[in-house]
Amino acid sequence: MKRDALLRIKTIIGHAQGIEKMIESDRYCIDLLKQISAVQAQLKVLGQQLTRGHMEVCMAGAIRQGRGEETIDELMEVLKYLD
């Protein structure tokens, strides 16, 4: 999971740098918005991947240790950040 997350963030950084260059070169606004949308989509996927990893490792372990209520509270907190 860590490797996938790092690869995705490097892709996001590359897109963001591309957007910066597009702004510097006065590219058409619609083209910029398309690239921004692509970055937002990649960030959403990254968030989903990290959430899944957290649930599979941290939360599952907490439930096995009998900390179910705490885990539910934590899940509700995590869900606030996913849009």
KEKE-3310 file (N, C-alpha, C; in steps of 0.2 Angstrom, whole numbers, plus 5000, padded with zeros to 4 digits):
npx = (5004:5010:5019:5011:5004:5014:5018:5006:5005:5017:5013:5002:5009:5017:5006:5002:5013:5013:5001:5005:5014:5006:4998:5008:5011:5000:4989:4973:4959:4949:4957:4965:4956:4952:4964:4965:4954:4957:4968:4961:4953:4963:4968:4957:4956:4968:4965:4955:4962:4971:4962:4956:4967:4970:4958:4959:4970:4973:4960:4954:4962:4960:4947:4947:4954:4944:4940:4929:4919:4926:4933:4922:4919:4931:4930:4919:4925:4935:4927:4922:4931:4931:4925)
npy = (4994:5006:5009:5010:5022:5031:5031:5036:5049:5055:5056:5065:5076:5078:5082:5093:5102:5103:5110:5122:5126:5128:5138:5148:5150:5155:5147:5141:5143:5133:5121:5121:5119:5106:5099:5102:5095:5082:5081:5082:5071:5061:5063:5060:5046:5042:5046:5036:5024:5025:5026:5013:5005:5009:5005:4991:4987:4995:4998:4985:4978:4984:4981:4967:4967:4971:4984:4990:5000:5012:5011:5012:5026:5032:5028:5036:5048:5048:5047:5060:5066:5062:5065)
npz = (5000:5004:4994:4983:4987:4987:4974:4968:4974:4969:4955:4956:4961:4949:4940:4947:4945:4932:4930:4936:4927:4916:4920:4921:4908:4903:4899:4892:4901:4903:4900:4910:4921:4918:4921:4934:4939:4936:4945:4957:4957:4957:4970:4978:4975:4981:4995:4997:4996:5006:5017:5016:5019:5032:5038:5036:5043:5055:5061:5060:5069:5081:5083:5085:5097:5105:5105:5099:5100:5101:5089:5080:5083:5078:5064:5060:5062:5052:5041:5039:5032:5020:5004)
capx = (5000:5014:5022:5005:5002:5019:5017:5000:5007:5021:5009:4999:5014:5018:5001:5002:5018:5010:4996:5009:5017:5001:4996:5013:5011:4993:4985:4966:4956:4946:4962:4967:4951:4952:4969:4963:4949:4961:4972:4956:4951:4968:4968:4951:4958:4973:4961:4951:4967:4973:4956:4955:4973:4968:4953:4961:4976:4972:4954:4952:4966:4957:4940:4949:4956:4938:4939:4924:4915:4932:4934:4916:4920:4936:4928:4915:4929:4938:4922:4921:4936:4930:4920)
capy = (5000:5012:5010:5013:5028:5036:5032:5041:5056:5058:5057:5071:5081:5080:5085:5100:5105:5104:5115:5128:5128:5130:5145:5153:5151:5158:5142:5142:5141:5126:5116:5121:5116:5099:5096:5102:5090:5076:5080:5081:5064:5057:5064:5056:5039:5042:5046:5030:5019:5026:5024:5006:5002:5011:5000:4984:4986:4998:4997:4978:4976:4987:4977:4961:4968:4973:4991:4991:5007:5017:5010:5016:5033:5033:5028:5042:5054:5047:5048:5067:5069:5059:5069)
capz = (5000:5004:4987:4978:4989:4985:4967:4966:4976:4964:4949:4958:4961:4942:4938:4950:4942:4925:4931:4937:4920:4912:4922:4919:4900:4901:4895:4892:4908:4902:4900:4917:4925:4917:4924:4941:4940:4936:4952:4962:4956:4960:4977:4980:4975:4986:5001:4997:4997:5013:5021:5016:5022:5039:5040:5036:5048:5062:5064:5061:5074:5087:5084:5087:5103:5109:5106:5094:5101:5099:5082:5076:5083:5073:5058:5059:5061:5045:5035:5039:5028:5013:5001)
cpx = (5004:5017:5017:5004:5007:5019:5012:5002:5012:5018:5005:5003:5016:5013:5001:5007:5016:5005:5000:5012:5012:4998:5002:5013:5004:4989:4977:4963:4953:4951:4965:4962:4951:4958:4968:4959:4953:4965:4967:4954:4957:4969:4962:4953:4963:4970:4958:4956:4969:4968:4956:4961:4972:4963:4955:4966:4974:4965:4952:4956:4962:4950:4942:4951:4950:4937:4934:4921:4920:4933:4928:4917:4925:4934:4923:4919:4932:4933:4920:4926:4935:4924:4919)
cpy = (5006:5014:5013:5020:5033:5037:5037:5048:5059:5060:5064:5077:5083:5084:5092:5104:5107:5110:5122:5131:5131:5137:5150:5155:5153:5153:5144:5139:5134:5121:5116:5118:5109:5096:5097:5097:5083:5075:5079:5073:5059:5057:5060:5049:5038:5041:5039:5024:5019:5024:5017:5003:5003:5006:4993:4982:4989:4997:4990:4976:4978:4983:4971:4961:4971:4980:4993:4998:5012:5017:5013:5023:5035:5033:5034:5048:5054:5049:5056:5070:5067:5063:5066)
cpz = (5000:4998:4983:4980:4987:4978:4965:4968:4971:4957:4951:4958:4954:4939:4940:4946:4935:4925:4932:4931:4915:4914:4920:4912:4898:4897:4896:4898:4908:4903:4907:4922:4924:4920:4932:4943:4940:4943:4957:4962:4959:4967:4981:4981:4980:4993:5002:4999:5004:5018:5022:5020:5030:5042:5041:5041:5054:5065:5065:5067:5081:5088:5087:5095:5108:5110:5100:5094:5099:5092:5078:5077:5078:5066:5056:5058:5054:5040:5034:5033:5021:5010:4994)
residu = (MET:LYS:ARG:ASP:ALA:LEU:LEU:ARG:ILE:LYS:THR:ILE:ILE:GLY:HIS:ALA:GLN:GLY:ILE:GLU:LYS:MET:ILE:GLU:SER:ASP:ARG:TYR:CYS:ILE:ASP:LEU:LEU:LYS:GLN:ILE:SER:ALA:VAL:GLN:ALA:GLN:LEU:LYS:VAL:LEU:GLY:GLN:GLN:LEU:THR:ARG:GLY:HIS:MET:GLU:VAL:CYS:MET:ALA:GLY:ALA:ILE:ARG:GLN:GLY:ARG:GLY:GLU:GLU:THR:ILE:ASP:GLU:LEU:MET:GLU:VAL:LEU:LYS:TYR:LEU:ASP)
# end
